[in-house]
Amino acid sequence: MFFKKLFKDKGLNELVLDKIEVISNKNTVAFHLSCQEIIDFKSLEDLEKEIKDHYNKAVDVEIHVTYDLKDLESQNLVEKLKENIYYIMGKASTILAKARDNIKIEFEDDSFIIIVNNILLFKELSDKKIERKLLKIMEDYKLTYKIHTILQEAKEEADVKAQRILQEELQKSLEIIKNNNSSTKKPSTDSQKFNGRRSRKRIDFDALPFSSISELTSDSGLVKIKGRIINAEKRELKTGSFLLSIGLTDATDSITCKFFCPKDFADEGIKRGKYLQIVGKVEYDDYEKEITVKVQDLQETSEEIKRMDLAKEKRVELHLHTGMSAMDGINSFKEYAEKAKLWGHKALAITDHGVVQGYPEAMDCSDESFKVIYGMEGYLINDLVDIVDNCDNITLTSDFVVFDIETTGLNPKTDHIIEIGAVKISNRKIVDSFSTFVHTDKKLPSRIIELTSITDDMLEGQPEINEALQAFLNFAKNSVLVAHNAKFDLGFIREKMRELKIEDFEISSLDTLELSKALIKDVKNHKLSTLVKKLNINLLNHHRAVDDANAAAQLFLILLGKLEEREIFDISRLNDILKEDIDIVKQPSYHINILVKNLTGLKNLYKMVSDSHLKNFYKKPRLLKSILSKYRDGLILGTACEAGELYRALLEGYDREKIDEIVEFYDFLEIQPLDNNMFLVNNERVKNVEDLKEIN
């Protein structure tokens, strides 16, 4: 869908995406396209950039176009080819780009003839191997056109004068390039030593503008950067030369700069804390698995890199980890506070993971012009049982429909249901079953095919979602919907009902995952596959909706039997009756940001810290939601990061009603920069950056 829209937006409707190839060892994704018309190279370059931005520049992108041209003799085709030839020449040489008006391209006898009126231009075409490059492109087009280059000296007086002026300009440009190249090949003895001025290559530093390290990509080419050395390592290579690796930061980002230097290159001045200006080429490093700068020249500078906050209205950081946060903080609060004061910030929060040990140091940083906000990022456990929802007047003998779905992914808004399987239970007996595939135009991801064994061919000719969902809801009418991890399955059902404007079905639900946690203790986890093995339930094809629904139905009947053994007959009261049976050790933990509003809140936070360490510590100090509710007076509660309860609910596709219920518990919502959560895109938990934006 993304590519269809992109092609349309770029006016490239004639392009067809044939294949996507992942080249792991080059950190590259290659897109193979086909077309029946010539596409100008500038459009393809823009397209490549757009695709790269779509992946947040996390990978390199290559575009390969296969052409099946129909009308090989049309003037339109020839003109498009001419423009592409001009573009190739301009990309290959700045001299050729500047001298376009002095280059003519004619087409005759199946040949493109490049005519120049200057010997320097003729030499530049030869040096840059333009003919060879263009012939290769013609092969890609599956064309047999030839390429010829001709020098045609000017004859008219005006043309001769113009040619002479051009010749002088070109000569100057060539001299600059020649000097740079010669200094590369023949470094003088003095330039072998780093004396704070130059390396062995001589480049005019003032002629190049500075680039921020954060803006660098593998397409940046030759750049000039400056920054502080954070590390430097010199090692000898097999060739006898040396590789000097310099870690450089300019406070926007950091990058490794690699300098291949001779044995006698003196690097005493290249030390941690010193400042350098570097000119070099940005390129992807197969060894480092990231972009690096291949140094062409470097020089020491005394100009320190100071990052400043230039915003008129300064922000207040409310989420900060010091060295007291295990594996999540380095600096002391004092260091952070000094930087915040330098930037003109008026306040700063301290929110270490599960502890308040940084408070004494933080207290010393507070003064009349700078406020310390005390806080903590806790590990929240929801000990308030959520087994049933909207189940009034439901007993063990009521009607239940145990169901399971298979989907193309985890997001109910963007993914699709591809299979629904269900089993109806009445008076504690299986009385009916339901099964259907669901057609989707979306190609199934390979991981879904591997997981479910469902293929695109199996979905051809199957009911559309409106027909399939309505049939399922008719089957489940007047019954309680039961599922293992019901939040996920019901999230999809509710979202598709909303999309289809189905409003005449009220959902009552029961989650066998939560019920099994209360009734079955002697298992390492409560996954469906684990429980069916423990209880000897037959499960033939795990991750197929019809088979999972049947296994979940067998599990549910066993759980109903366990409820009867404990003389629990009222299903509607399970949340209250079984809340003491939940083992918090096996409950998921969520991050929560807690800020202190006043002395009452500070005292309450201390009580919760003590409880989480002394009574509910398991790997981490766990903060029970019931305890938090009891002591939340004087505190401000935030949703925290992607590990927070709200973000996880959005990732798992909870319905809007449940999302609103979660939001209601908190005082503020924390929205973090997209880069903080790019790992979710990289590990395919979230499809792309657009989905991250949608979550925010």
N, C-alpha and C positions, 0 to 999 in steps of 0.2 A: 504494500500500500504506500509506504514511504517513497519508493522509487517511482511509482506511477505518478504520484503527486509532484515529485521533484522534477521528473521529465516534463510534465505538463507546465509547471511554473517556469521552467527554463526555455519553454518553446521547443522542446526536443521530443515531441510526441512520436516521431518516427523511430526512436531508439527502443530496442527490446532487450531486457535483461535475460541472458541465457544461463549464466552460471556464476556462482560466487565461490572463489577458491581462497582458502586460508593457507598462507605460506608461513608456517610457525617460526622457522629458523631466521626469517627476516622481519618478523613482527609486522607482516604485510597482509592485507586483504586485497585480492585481485578480482575485479568485476569484469566479466566477459559479456560484451554487448554486441548486438548485430543491428545492421541498418541498411536500408536500400538507397540512402542518399548520403552525400558527403556532408560531414559535420565539421564546422570550422574548429580549429584547434583551441582557439580562445574559449569557446563554449565548453569544450571538453575539459580544459584546465579549470574553469570555474566550477564545473560539475564535480571534478575531483576534489576541489577545496570544500565544496558543500557537503560531500559525503564524509570527508575527513572531519569537518566540524560536527557532523551528526554523531560521529563516534568520539567526540570530545578530544580529537587529536591523539587518542590513545594508541592508534596504529597508523602505519603508512598505508596509503591507498594507491593502487595501480588500476588504470582503465585500459582495457584492450577492446578495440572495435573491429569486428569482422564485417566487411562490406559486400553486399550483393547488388552491385550497381546495374541498372537496367539500360538506361539511355546513355551510352558511352560517348556519343558524338555531340551532345547538346552543349550550347554555349553556356548555359547555367552551370553545368558540371565543370567546364573549363575555367570559368571565372572563380568558382569556389576553390578549385585546385590552385589557381594563381594566388589567391589570398592566403591559403595555407602555406604555399611556398615562401611568400613574403614573411609570414609569421615564423616559420622555421629558421629562416636566415636571421631575423631579428633576435630570436631567442639564442641563437648560436653565437652572435657577435653584436656588441653594442655599436660597433663601427658600422656594420651593415644596417642596423636598425636606424641609425641617424642619417644614413645616406640613401634611404629608400627612394627618394625622388631622383636619384642618379642611377637607379637600377630599373631596367625594363624587363618584362617577361612577355614573350610572344609564343604563340602556339601554332605550329605548322608541321604537316607530315608526321603526325603522331609523336611530336617532340615538343618539349618545353625548352625554349631558348632564353637563357638569362644573359642580358646584355648590359655591360657596365662601361662607363666612359673614363675609367681611371685605373691605372696600373695597380695602385694600392688596394683598390676594391677587388680587382681581379685576383691579386695575391691573397687577400683575406678569404675569398671564396675557396681558394685552393687549400689554404692552411686549415680552415675549419671543415674541410672535407664535405662541403655542402652537396656536391653532386651525389656522393655515396649515400648520404643521409636521405636525400630525396628519392633516390632509386629504391632504397629500403621501404620508404613510405608507399611508393607506387606498388611494390610487391604486396604490402599489407592491403592496399585497395584492390588487389588482383588486376592491376592495369599493366600494360606493356609499354607505356609511354617512356621515351628516352629523355635524358636531361643533358643539355649542352650549355657551356659557358663561353661567352664571346666578349673580347675586349674591342670596343669600337670608339676610337679617339674622336674627340670633338673637332669640328671643322670651322664652324661659324665663330667669329670673333667674340661674341657675347658668351657663347658656350665655352670657348677656350678660357676666357677670364674666369667664369664660374668654376670651371674645372680646376684652375690654378688655386683659387681660394679653398676649394674643397680639399685639394691635395695638401695644402699647408695644414688645414685642420686635422686631416687624417694622419699626417706625419707626426703631429704633436701627440695625438692619442696613441699611436703606435710606439712612440718613444717612451711614454709613461709605462706602457705594458712591457716593453723590452727591458726597461730599467728594473722593474719589479721582478721579472723573470730571471734576469742576469744576477740580481742580488741573491736570488734563491739558489742559483747554481754555483756561484763563486763567492762565498762569504769570506770576508777578510779575517785576518788573524785576530784583530781587535774585537770583532763582533762575535767571536766565539765565547766571550766572557760576559756574564750578566753583571753589568756595572750600574744598574739602576736606570739605564737609558734605553738600550736596545738589545734584541736578540740578534741572531745571525741574519735574519731577514729584515730588509729596510722597507718599511711601508709608511707612507705619510698618514700618521694617526689623525691629523686634523682634517684630512679630506673625507673621513668616514664619520657618519653620525653614530651616536651610542644607541645600542639596543638594550632593552630590559631582558634579563635572563628568562623571566616568566613568559615572554612573548616568543621565545625561540621555538622553532619547529624544524623538522628534518628538511623542510623546503626553504629555510632562511638563507642558505648560501653563505657568502662572506659577510661576517658581522664584526662589529667592535663592541666589546663589553668591558666593564670595569667592576671590580669588587674586592672583597676582603678574602685572603687565603684562609680556608678553614682546615686544609690538610695538604701536604705535598709529599710525594713519594718518587724516588728515582731508582730505577732498576736497569741492569744491563741486559741487552738482548743478545741473541745468538750471533748476530751480525757484528757485534762489537760496539755498536752505537748504544745510546741510552734512551729510555722512555721516561719522561718526567710527567707524572700525573698530578694535576693541581685541582683541588676542590675549591671552587670560587663561588661566593655568594654576594648578591647586590641588594639583599633584603627583600627582593620580590620573589626570588627563587635561588636555587643553587644548581651548579652544573660541573661536570668533570671536564677539564681541559687537558688534552694530551699533546705533549711537545716532544718530538723526536730530535734529540740533540747529540752532537758529537761528544766524544769522551772527555775532551778538555773544556767543555762548557761549564763555567763556574756558576753554581746555583746557590751560593751562600746567602744571597739576598732574598731568596724565595723561601720565606718562613711563614708559619702560621701567624696571623694577625697583621701581616704586611698587606699593602694594597697594590693591585696590578691593573694595567690596561692591557687587553689582549685583542688581537685581530686574528681571526681564524675562520675556518669553514665548519658550519654545523652539519653533522652527518650522523646517521644511525650507526651505533657501534655494536657489532654482533657479539663481542665479548662482554660488554657491559649490559647489553640488552636494553639500551636507552640511547638517547641522543647525546653526543659529546661535541666539544669544539676541538678541531684539529688545528693547533696553533701554528700561525705563520709568523707572528711577531708579538713581542710582549715588552712592556716597559713598566718600571715601578712608578707609582704615583703617591704623593703624600695626601691626596684628597680622600678623606674618610667617607664611607658610605653610611649615611645616617637616614634611617627610615623615619618619616614623620607622618603624623596624622594631620592633614590639611583641611579636614572637614570643619565647617563653621560650627556646627552643632556636634559635639563629641559624643560618641557612643559610650555606653557603660557595659563592660564585659560581665555577663552573668553566668558564664560556664568556664571555669578555669581550674586546671589540675597542676598542682605543684609536685615536687619530688616525693611528697607523702602519698601520692596516688600510685599504687603498684603498677608498674609497666605502662604508665600513662602520663608521666610528668617528669621533667628534668630540673627546671629552675626552681629556686626558692621563691616564696611569695614576695620577699623583699626585692628581688631582682625584677619581678613583674611590676611591682608597685613603682619602683624607680622609673621604669620605662613609661608606665601609664602617666606618671606626673610630668615627665619630660614632654609627652604628647599633649598635655593639657587636659587629661581626663580627671574628672572630679570624684570618681568612685570606681571600685573594683571588687568583684565577688570572689570568694574562695570556695570551690566546690569539689573537694577531693573525694575519691571513691570510698564511701563507707566509713570514713574517719574524720576527726576534727583536730588532729595533732598539729596542724599548721596554724591554729588560732593564736597561740602566744606570739609567734613572729609577726602574724598579720596585725595583731593589736598594736605592736610597736610602730607600724607603718601609718597608722591613722593619725590625722591632725585636723586642724580647723578647716583646711582647704581640701582635704582628701578623706573620703569616707570608705571604710572597709565594710563590705556586705558579707556577713557570715552565712555559710551554707554548706551543703553536702550533696553529692550525687549518690543516691542510695540504690540498693538492689531490692526492688519491690516485689513481694510475693502476694498474689491475690488468693488469700485464704478464705474468701467469701465464695462458697460453692455456687457454680453455675451449671447445674445438671439439666434442669427443665426451664422452659420459658413459655408463658401463656398457656398453662396446662390446668385450668380450673376444672374441678369435678372429674378428674381422670383417675381410674383405678387400674389394678393389674389386669382386669378382664376387658378393658376398653379396646377400641380398634387402633392399631398402629400400622404405619407403613415404614418399613426399614428400607432405606434407599442409599444408593451410591452413584456418583457421576464421574466420568472421565472428561478431562478438559485439555485444551491446547496449551495451557499455562496456568499461572497462579492469580492473574488479575481479572476479576469478574467484568471490569469495564472494557478491557481490550481483548480478552481471550474468549474462547467459544466452548460450549458444551458439545462433546462428540458422542457421548453414550450416557444413557440413563438406565439403571437397573433397580428394581424394587420388589419387595416381598410384603404381602399384606398379612397381618396377624390379628386374629379376632378370638377373644376368649382364650388367649395363650396358645393358639394353634395357627399354623400357616395355612391360609385358605386360598391364596391367589398369588400370582406373580406378574411382573411387567418388565419388558425389555425393549429398548429401541436404540438404534444408532441415530445420530443427528448429522445432517449434511452441513458442511461448511465450505465456502470458497477458499478459505485460507489453507495453504499448504501446511501439513503437519510437520512440526519440528522433528528432527531425527531422534532427539532424546525421548519424545513422546511415543514415537513409533517403537523404539527399543523398549520402553517401559511397559506399554500397553499391548503391543503386537497389533494395534489397529493401524491400517494403512489408508492412504488417500482413496485407493480403489474400493475399499470396503464401505466408504462413506458416499460413493457415487449413487445417486438415485434414492438416497434415504430421505426421510421427512426433514423439512426445514425446522428451525428451532421453534417457530410459533405453533406448528402442528404437533411436534413432539412434546413440548412443554405442556400444552393444553391437555394432551392425552394423559400425561403423567398426573397432572393436577386433578383430572376427572377420576383417575384411579385412586388417588389419595384423599378424595373428598370425605369430610367428616372424620378424618383420622389424624392421630398425632404423628408428625414426621420424625423419624428416628435415624440418626446417622452417627458414624464413628468420626469424631472431630467435626461435629455438625456446623460449627461456625464457618468452615470452608465451604461445604456443600450448600448450605443455606445462603451463604453470601452470593453464590452464583445464581441460585434459584430466585432470590429476591431481586437481584439486578436484572435478570432477564425478564421477570415479571414487570419490573418498572419500565424497561425498554419497550415491552409489548403492550403496556398499559392494561395489564391484567389486575383488576382491583377487587374481584369478587371471591378471593380465596384468602382466608385468614389463617396464618401459620401458627400452629402449636408445635413445639419441638422438644426432643429429649436427646441428649448427647451420651452415647454409650462409652465414649472415651472418659468423660468425667465420672460417670456412674461406676465404671470398672475401677477407677482409682480409689473409690470409696469402699468397694466390696471385694476386690482381689488384691492382696498385698504381696504375695510371694512371687513376684515377677520383676525382672530388671527394668522393664518399661511397659507401657500399655498400648503399644502399637497393635493394630489388628493382627498382623502376622505373628506377633509374639503370643497374643492371647489365644488364637485358634490352635497354636501348637501346644500350649499349656493345657487347654481344655479338650484336646483331641477332636477338634472340629475340622471337617474336610474343606480345604480351600484349594481348588484346582488351579485357577489362573488369577493370581494376585494382580491387582491393578487392572482388572476388567470389571466394569460396573456390575454386571449381572452376577458374577461369582462373588465379588466382595459384598454385595447386598445380601446374598444368600448366607454367607458366612457371618455377617453382622447380625442377621436375623437369628441364627442359631445361638450366637453369643448373647443377644438380648433376651431370649427365652431362658437361658441359664441365669442371667442377672435377675430376671423376674422371680425365678425360683429362690434365689438368695434373699430377695426382699421378703418373700413369703416366709422363709425360715426365721427372719427377724421380726415377723409380724408387722411388716410395713406394707400397708395396702393402698394408702393414699399417695398416688404419684405426684400430685400437685404440691405436696409438702416436702419433697425430697431435698430441696436446697437447705431447708432449716434442719431437717432430721439428720442429715448425713454430714453436716459441716465439720463435726468433730472427727470424722473418719478420714478426712483428706490428709495425706502425708505431704507436708509442705516441701519436703526434700525433693519430691518428684514433680512439684509444680514449677512451671517456667518462671524465671525472674526477669524483671524489666527495670531499666534505668529510670530514675526519677530525680529531677532537680529540685532541691529543697532550699529555700532562702529564708533567713531569719528576719522577721519584721520588727520584733521588740524583745524585751527581756523574757517575757512569758514564752515566746517562741524559742528563744535560746535554751531555756530550761527544758522545754518539751523535746527539743532536738537531742539534748544530752540524754534524756530518758530513753528515747528511741535508739540512740547509739548503744547505750548500755544493754537494752533488751536484745538488739540484733547480734551483739557480740557474746552475751552470756547465755541467752536462751535459744536463739534461732540461728546459730552459726553453723553453716555447712559449706565448706570451701570458701565462702564469702559471708560477711555479716548480712543476714537477710532481714529485711524490714517488712513485717506483715501489714497488709492493707488495713486489717482491723485495728492494729495498734496505731497506725498512722492516722486513721479516722478519729481515734480516741484522743490523740495528742496534736492535732493539726492547728489548734488555736495559736495565733501569733506566728504562723508560718505561711509562706507563699509557695505553692506547688506548681512545678513546670513539667512538661512532657518529655524533656531531655532529647536525646539523639535518636538515631535509627534503631537503637536497642530499647527505646521507650515503648510503653504500652500502646500509645496511639499509633506510632509509626508502624509497629508490628501488625496492628489490626488492619491498617491500610494495605500493607503488603499481603496479608492473608485474605483480603477480600471481604472483611466484615461488612454487613449491610449498614445502611445509613442510620438506622435506629440504634444499632449497637455502637456505632462511631459517636453518635450524639451523646449516648450514655457515658462513654469513656471521657469525652471532652468535658462533660458536666462536672466531673470529679476534680479537674485541674483549674488553677487560677490563671495560667498563661500557657500559650503554645510556643514551643521552640522551633524555629525554622532555620536550618543550617545551610551553609553554602553548598551548591551542587557537588563541588569537588570532594567534600567530606564523604559523600555517599557514592562516588563513582565506582567503588568496588562492587556495588550491587549490580551495576551494568556489566562490569568485567566478568563477574561470576554468573551472569545471566539470571540473577534473581529478579532484576528489573530489565526490561527489553532495551531501553535507550534513554538518552538524556531527557527527551520529551516526557517520558513517563515519570522521571524524577521530578520534573517541573510540575507535573500534574499532581503528584503527591504533596509537594510543597504548597 
